[in-house]
Structure formats: structure tokens, C-alpha cells
Amino acid sequence: MSHIISSKLLDLSTINTVLSEEKKLQLSESSKEKIIKCRLYLDAKLKTRSKPLYGVNTGFGALQNVKISKGNLTILQENLVMSHACGTGDRVPNKVVKLMLLFKIQSLSYGHSGVQLETVNRLIDFYNNDILPIVYTQGSLGASGDLAPLAHLALPLIGKGHVIYKGEEHAIETVLNDFNWHPIQLQSKEGLALLNGTQFMSAYGVYLLLKSYKLSYLADLIGSMSLDAFDGRIEPFNALVHLVRPHNGQIKTAERLREFLDGSELIQQKKKHVQDPYSFRCMPQVHGATKDTLAFVEKTFKTEINSVTDNPNIFCEDDLIISGGNFHGQPLALALDYLKIAMAELGNISERRTFQLVSGRRGLPVFLVNNPGLNSGFMIPQYTAASIVSANKQLATPASVDSIVSSNGQEDHVSMGANAATQAYTLVNNVERILAIELFNASQAMFFRVPKKTSEFIESILSLYRQDVPFVEDDRVMYDDIQASINFIQGLDVDNRELY
């Protein structure tokens, strides 16, 4: 089955399904009509209007007042794409590039951008055949749209640049020949429609939201394991406590923790201690605040990916072409910074639970190993987690509070949302590693609680995990165990209904 590009709103669940089921894209008849109608309107307007239209028959940015003759409009648009393909740094991951294609297609489908139907169809061909332009992480200020990254996304349309196809890098000319396709001849405004937009930031944001929701779920699950292994108390998660401070995320976290620990012998046994450290006791409050942040970030990105973000905007029904600023990434920059801070805190509190587990308290051996001294045990995995947590604190510093003047002063305030996006990518992947280290520690600690058992659900997860990472009897190379733990987390399939 195909996913139909239409006026129906894209949401995270739909996107996840499209990606996981590798659905092909197809334009609805309504979307085709809108695209064609807008293009015909623009062509007619150019024949009758003598006044300059920004980006259509003028230069760009600080060159806005330079009028371009009709005979040079195609050259103007192709020059725009080529000259703006100034990205550098690391390559954008293929999964993010695929989302960039999806969101650019969605934005152009609304019929306010003036592109040819042929251009949108070629983008769909690229998506459906996994022809992924090579895009670079550095170069966007997140203001006039993601100019440099989107230029690299657009280059293959005009027969320039390189792509990943069948897992290998190819010059686009080779791939076009394989499919018997000709390069697109861009018409007036098309280059600008392709380059103006927030699809680089949006693709990173949605990709990271999908991953962050899963990590939020796993933080609750792994935190429950750690709590039980630490001989923690269940009372702080009583629903009554959270109903008198009814933040949605807090209530949901407490409920999830109760479900995970339901039936555990360990959680029900008599305790010698009255309270647990905050990293255990305050999981609903801390994990819950991250959940509420994810809900805000999701709302922002859902609005963005279902919007028109190029410039100028064409309104056929109103007979207007308006130059505005929908390409400015400020909403996304703020949301990405908020995402960074919230996810960094999931890693922060996870590392604190790991620290408590190796501290030799609650009847657990120091560093969770027999014969400590001869064995260092789990001493250094906590160092690793602590190092990553501190790196995340640095990455979580807001990018959106910065700005820099560009285009000779015409673009005098920029969002820096693209920097926030790439920082968030590193940070969220770091959180996955921190949680994997906590899982490694919690599983080891749980061995020292035998013969008592945790809940049936947690036991089932631990049983699967221990097939990959067995009990550490004596010191061994722990890099392998940490990597196996990361792979285990990545491979866990969580029902979408549990996430959003």
C-alpha cells in the first residue's frame, strides 16, 4: 500500500508506519490539481505583471533588487541551487534525508509554492526508489529556510551532485540514466521553493521525537528494574500522590511504573529504610516532565510538517503573491532546545541510579561484583555514563539564544535551529547509551536478589537481555557488554500505543 500525500495531517504515528512498513508515496488527485493550478497562475502572472516578484524574477537575499530577464529565469533558479549547495561536515543520516524528502513533498503539495508537478513527482520518485541525496550537517542558519542542506537535497533534480542508491554512493547522472530520467528544467521560483523551507530541522526533530518517545518508555522500564534491584519502595508511585499534583507526564509515569512492578516479590518485601534517593523516588516527577516536554515539541513539529514554509507564498484564489518569512526556524529552534534539555535530564537521573547501584548499599556488593578489589566490577561503566551525562549538559546549552548577521545585513536575525537539531541528534543518541549502561548495572544487581524475583514482565525482559549479556562473575572487557546493551535497546520493539 502507498501513503497518499493529501491535505490530511501527518502525525508521528502515521510517519512511523510509513517508515517501518516502507510505504511508497503517491500524490492525491486534489494535491495534483493544487500544484498545477498554482503553477499556471504563476506563469500567467509573469506574462502580465511588470513589477518585480522577489525570487521569481529578482535576485535573492541582499540581491533582491536586481531584476532578471525572462530569458534567464531557468538559469537563475539553477544557479541558486548550485551556489547554495555549500554544506560541509558529516553526512546527514539516510533516515533523516528520507524524512527531508517526505516533508518537502508534503509542503509543496499544498499548492502555494508555484512548482511544476514534474518536480514534485521526481522528488516522490527519489523517495520511492530510495535515491537519497547526500546532504551535509553544517551550513544552515535555520532562518531563510535550511538553505544549504536543502540545496544539496535539490541538486540531483537538476542532474548535479551525488546520491546514495542501493547502499552505495553514485553520481546522480548514473542513476538518472539507469531510470531513463532527464534532469528537471527548473522554472521561475522553483529553486527558491526547493531551498526555502525548514525540512532539515523538521526531519531531525521528527526522527528524534520518534526515538525520544521510545527512550522515555525505556527510561521508565529500566528505572523500574533499578528500583527493584535497589530494594526500593513502591509507595511514592501511589496514584493519590500524583492526583494532587496532576501533571500529565507525572501521572502517566507513576502509572507505568506501577504496571511494570505489578506482582514483584522484591517490591512487596518488608523494607528497612523509610525513603529512597530522589533518582528513584522522583522518577514520576522527572521522567514525567520530559514526557510533557515531548508533547509540546510534538505539537510544534506536527504544525510545521503540515505547513507551507517557502517564500514567497502564492494565493491563487486571492490573486496575491506575498513575500513573508515562513521559512524562519524560530519555533523549531526553541522546541529542539527544549527537547535537548528534557532528554538530557533523562540521562542525568539514569546515571544517578547507576551510581546508587554500584555504591555498596542495600545489601548489594560494592561495584556489583564478587571479590571486589581483585575485580573492579562495574566501577568504570559508571564513569562512562558520567562522562556522557556531562557531555550532554554541554550539548543542551540552547542554540536558539544565538544569532548572527548574514546576506549583507538583509538576514539580520537567524534561529540557529539547524545547530540545535544536530546537537539534539548527538544528545539523544547519548541518552540511549546512558540507559544501556543502567540496564547493564540493573541486570547485574538483580542477580544478587535471587531467589526473590521481580515482576513477571521485567523478568521476561531480563531473560531476553541475559541471552546477550550474562552475569559478570569476574572482570572482562565491558565495552562488548555495553555495546550489546545498546544493541538490545535498539532492537526492542515497543507498541506505538505505549509511546505517544
WODAZI-V598978 format. One record per residue. N is the residue number from 1. RES is the residue in three letters. SS is DSSP state (H for helix, E for strand, C for the rest). PSI is psi in whole degrees, 0 to 359 (999 if undefined). Layout:
N;RES;SS;PSI, N;RES;SS;PSI
This chain:
1;MET;C;150, 2;SER;E;158, 3;HIS;E;126, 4;ILE;E;121, 5;ILE;E;118, 6;SER;C;194, 7;SER;C;352, 8;LYS;C;134, 9;LEU;C;135, 10;LEU;C;136, 11;ASP;C;174, 12;LEU;H;318, 13;SER;H;316, 14;THR;H;315, 15;ILE;H;316, 16;ASN;H;319, 17;THR;H;315, 18;VAL;H;318, 19;LEU;H;311, 20;SER;H;326, 21;GLU;C;3, 22;GLU;C;49, 23;LYS;C;146, 24;LYS;E;159, 25;LEU;E;149, 26;GLN;E;134, 27;LEU;E;137, 28;SER;C;158, 29;GLU;H;323, 30;SER;H;318, 31;SER;H;319, 32;LYS;H;315, 33;GLU;H;318, 34;LYS;H;317, 35;ILE;H;313, 36;ILE;H;315, 37;LYS;H;317, 38;CYS;H;320, 39;ARG;H;317, 40;LEU;H;321, 41;TYR;H;314, 42;LEU;H;317, 43;ASP;H;316, 44;ALA;H;320, 45;LYS;H;322, 46;LEU;H;331, 47;LYS;H;333, 48;THR;H;342, 49;ARG;C;132, 50;SER;C;338, 51;LYS;C;150, 52;PRO;C;143, 53;LEU;C;119, 54;TYR;C;128, 55;GLY;C;349, 56;VAL;C;307, 57;ASN;C;30, 58;THR;E;170, 59;GLY;C;186, 60;PHE;C;154, 61;GLY;H;235, 62;ALA;H;349, 63;LEU;H;23, 64;GLN;C;335, 65;ASN;C;3, 66;VAL;C;115, 67;LYS;E;138, 68;ILE;C;135, 69;SER;C;157, 70;LYS;H;325, 71;GLY;H;345, 72;ASN;H;11, 73;LEU;H;322, 74;THR;H;316, 75;ILE;H;318, 76;LEU;H;313, 77;GLN;H;320, 78;GLU;H;323, 79;ASN;H;321, 80;LEU;H;311, 81;VAL;H;312, 82;MET;H;315, 83;SER;H;335, 84;HIS;H;354, 85;ALA;C;71, 86;CYS;C;26, 87;GLY;C;157, 88;THR;E;184, 89;GLY;E;205, 90;ASP;E;160, 91;ARG;E;142, 92;VAL;C;134, 93;PRO;C;146, 94;ASN;H;321, 95;LYS;H;326, 96;VAL;H;319, 97;VAL;H;319, 98;LYS;H;321, 99;LEU;H;324, 100;MET;H;316, 101;LEU;H;313, 102;LEU;H;313, 103;PHE;H;329, 104;LYS;H;318, 105;ILE;H;314, 106;GLN;H;315, 107;SER;H;320, 108;LEU;H;340, 109;SER;C;348, 110;TYR;C;350, 111;GLY;C;34, 112;HIS;C;14, 113;SER;C;342, 114;GLY;C;19, 115;VAL;C;162, 116;GLN;C;149, 117;LEU;H;324, 118;GLU;H;322, 119;THR;H;314, 120;VAL;H;319, 121;ASN;H;324, 122;ARG;H;321, 123;LEU;H;320, 124;ILE;H;320, 125;ASP;H;316, 126;PHE;H;312, 127;TYR;H;310, 128;ASN;H;334, 129;ASN;C;12, 130;ASP;C;43, 131;ILE;C;101, 132;LEU;E;113, 133;PRO;E;145, 134;ILE;C;120, 135;VAL;C;149, 136;TYR;E;153, 137;THR;E;335, 138;GLN;E;140, 139;GLY;C;344, 140;SER;C;136, 141;LEU;C;356, 142;GLY;C;38, 143;ALA;C;297, 144;SER;C;35, 145;GLY;C;180, 146;ASP;C;72, 147;LEU;H;304, 148;ALA;H;310, 149;PRO;H;319, 150;LEU;H;334, 151;ALA;H;318, 152;HIS;H;325, 153;LEU;H;326, 154;ALA;H;337, 155;LEU;H;314, 156;PRO;H;337, 157;LEU;H;325, 158;ILE;H;16, 159;GLY;C;23, 160;LYS;C;158, 161;GLY;C;187, 162;HIS;E;155, 163;VAL;E;161, 164;ILE;E;124, 165;TYR;E;128, 166;LYS;C;39, 167;GLY;C;2, 168;GLU;E;157, 169;GLU;E;135, 170;HIS;E;149, 171;ALA;E;138, 172;ILE;H;330, 173;GLU;H;321, 174;THR;H;316, 175;VAL;H;319, 176;LEU;H;319, 177;ASN;H;321, 178;ASP;H;324, 179;PHE;C;1, 180;ASN;C;43, 181;TRP;C;150, 182;HIS;C;151, 183;PRO;C;149, 184;ILE;C;134, 185;GLN;C;104, 186;LEU;C;137, 187;GLN;C;178, 188;SER;C;138, 189;LYS;C;344, 190;GLU;H;318, 191;GLY;H;318, 192;LEU;H;321, 193;ALA;H;325, 194;LEU;H;325, 195;LEU;H;324, 196;ASN;C;134, 197;GLY;C;167, 198;THR;C;28, 199;GLN;H;335, 200;PHE;H;307, 201;MET;H;318, 202;SER;H;318, 203;ALA;H;315, 204;TYR;H;315, 205;GLY;H;315, 206;VAL;H;317, 207;TYR;H;316, 208;LEU;H;328, 209;LEU;H;314, 210;LEU;H;317, 211;LYS;H;321, 212;SER;H;322, 213;TYR;H;319, 214;LYS;H;316, 215;LEU;H;327, 216;SER;H;316, 217;TYR;H;314, 218;LEU;H;329, 219;ALA;H;320, 220;ASP;H;316, 221;LEU;H;310, 222;ILE;H;323, 223;GLY;H;323, 224;SER;H;318, 225;MET;H;313, 226;SER;H;318, 227;LEU;H;314, 228;ASP;H;320, 229;ALA;H;332, 230;PHE;C;3, 231;ASP;C;45, 232;GLY;C;175, 233;ARG;C;149, 234;ILE;C;340, 235;GLU;H;323, 236;PRO;H;349, 237;PHE;H;7, 238;ASN;C;135, 239;ALA;H;328, 240;LEU;H;322, 241;VAL;H;322, 242;HIS;H;339, 243;LEU;H;339, 244;VAL;C;359, 245;ARG;C;71, 246;PRO;C;56, 247;HIS;C;134, 248;ASN;H;314, 249;GLY;H;322, 250;GLN;H;313, 251;ILE;H;316, 252;LYS;H;319, 253;THR;H;313, 254;ALA;H;318, 255;GLU;H;317, 256;ARG;H;319, 257;LEU;H;319, 258;ARG;H;318, 259;GLU;H;316, 260;PHE;H;323, 261;LEU;H;3, 262;ASP;C;125, 263;GLY;C;2, 264;SER;C;129, 265;GLU;H;321, 266;LEU;H;316, 267;ILE;H;336, 268;GLN;H;347, 269;GLN;C;157, 270;LYS;C;138, 271;LYS;C;147, 272;LYS;C;343, 273;HIS;C;151, 274;VAL;C;325, 275;GLN;C;160, 276;ASP;C;159, 277;PRO;C;158, 278;TYR;H;326, 279;SER;H;339, 280;PHE;H;308, 281;ARG;H;327, 282;CYS;C;21, 283;MET;H;317, 284;PRO;H;320, 285;GLN;H;320, 286;VAL;H;306, 287;HIS;H;323, 288;GLY;H;322, 289;ALA;H;323, 290;THR;H;319, 291;LYS;H;317, 292;ASP;H;325, 293;THR;H;317, 294;LEU;H;322, 295;ALA;H;319, 296;PHE;H;314, 297;VAL;H;319, 298;GLU;H;317, 299;LYS;H;317, 300;THR;H;313, 301;PHE;H;328, 302;LYS;H;318, 303;THR;H;316, 304;GLU;H;315, 305;ILE;H;349, 306;ASN;C;31, 307;SER;C;167, 308;VAL;C;120, 309;THR;C;15, 310;ASP;C;185, 311;ASN;C;142, 312;PRO;C;166, 313;ASN;E;139, 314;ILE;E;127, 315;PHE;E;92, 316;CYS;C;314, 317;GLU;C;328, 318;ASP;C;359, 319;ASP;C;49, 320;LEU;E;141, 321;ILE;E;115, 322;ILE;E;128, 323;SER;C;117, 324;GLY;C;216, 325;GLY;C;35, 326;ASN;C;350, 327;PHE;C;351, 328;HIS;C;130, 329;GLY;C;17, 330;GLN;H;316, 331;PRO;H;323, 332;LEU;H;323, 333;ALA;H;314, 334;LEU;H;318, 335;ALA;H;319, 336;LEU;H;321, 337;ASP;H;320, 338;TYR;H;319, 339;LEU;H;317, 340;LYS;H;311, 341;ILE;H;315, 342;ALA;H;317, 343;MET;H;327, 344;ALA;H;324, 345;GLU;H;328, 346;LEU;H;320, 347;GLY;H;322, 348;ASN;H;310, 349;ILE;H;331, 350;SER;H;314, 351;GLU;H;325, 352;ARG;H;324, 353;ARG;H;320, 354;THR;H;316, 355;PHE;H;316, 356;GLN;H;322, 357;LEU;H;328, 358;VAL;C;3, 359;SER;C;355, 360;GLY;C;19, 361;ARG;C;167, 362;ARG;C;33, 363;GLY;C;4, 364;LEU;C;143, 365;PRO;C;152, 366;VAL;H;130, 367;PHE;H;21, 368;LEU;H;39, 369;VAL;C;146, 370;ASN;C;148, 371;ASN;C;51, 372;PRO;E;148, 373;GLY;C;293, 374;LEU;C;322, 375;ASN;E;134, 376;SER;C;339, 377;GLY;C;229, 378;PHE;C;26, 379;MET;H;311, 380;ILE;H;332, 381;PRO;H;326, 382;GLN;H;324, 383;TYR;H;314, 384;THR;H;313, 385;ALA;H;317, 386;ALA;H;320, 387;SER;H;316, 388;ILE;H;321, 389;VAL;H;317, 390;SER;H;322, 391;ALA;H;320, 392;ASN;H;326, 393;LYS;H;323, 394;GLN;H;318, 395;LEU;H;331, 396;ALA;C;352, 397;THR;C;127, 398;PRO;C;132, 399;ALA;C;333, 400;SER;C;349, 401;VAL;C;355, 402;ASP;C;157, 403;SER;C;161, 404;ILE;C;143, 405;VAL;C;139, 406;SER;E;175, 407;SER;H;47, 408;ASN;H;33, 409;GLY;H;350, 410;GLN;C;320, 411;GLU;E;82, 412;ASP;C;0, 413;HIS;C;123, 414;VAL;C;158, 415;SER;C;334, 416;MET;C;24, 417;GLY;H;332, 418;ALA;H;321, 419;ASN;H;320, 420;ALA;H;322, 421;ALA;H;312, 422;THR;H;327, 423;GLN;H;318, 424;ALA;H;324, 425;TYR;H;313, 426;THR;H;316, 427;LEU;H;314, 428;VAL;H;321, 429;ASN;H;325, 430;ASN;H;320, 431;VAL;H;321, 432;GLU;H;319, 433;ARG;H;320, 434;ILE;H;316, 435;LEU;H;325, 436;ALA;H;322, 437;ILE;H;321, 438;GLU;H;318, 439;LEU;H;317, 440;PHE;H;314, 441;ASN;H;316, 442;ALA;H;319, 443;SER;H;316, 444;GLN;H;315, 445;ALA;H;325, 446;MET;H;333, 447;PHE;H;329, 448;PHE;C;359, 449;ARG;C;357, 450;VAL;C;139, 451;PRO;C;355, 452;LYS;C;150, 453;LYS;C;155, 454;THR;C;194, 455;SER;C;161, 456;GLU;H;321, 457;PHE;H;312, 458;ILE;H;322, 459;GLU;H;321, 460;SER;H;321, 461;ILE;H;316, 462;LEU;H;324, 463;SER;H;317, 464;LEU;H;317, 465;TYR;H;319, 466;ARG;H;347, 467;GLN;H;332, 468;ASP;H;326, 469;VAL;C;93, 470;PRO;C;173, 471;PHE;C;139, 472;VAL;C;104, 473;GLU;C;312, 474;ASP;C;163, 475;ASP;C;139, 476;ARG;C;178, 477;VAL;C;108, 478;MET;H;348, 479;TYR;H;317, 480;ASP;H;320, 481;ASP;H;320, 482;ILE;H;317, 483;GLN;H;321, 484;ALA;H;325, 485;SER;H;319, 486;ILE;H;314, 487;ASN;H;323, 488;PHE;H;314, 489;ILE;H;315, 490;GLN;H;329, 491;GLY;H;349, 492;LEU;C;128, 493;ASP;C;116, 494;VAL;C;131, 495;ASP;C;130, 496;ASN;H;326, 497;ARG;H;340, 498;GLU;H;347, 499;LEU;C;309, 500;TYR;C;999
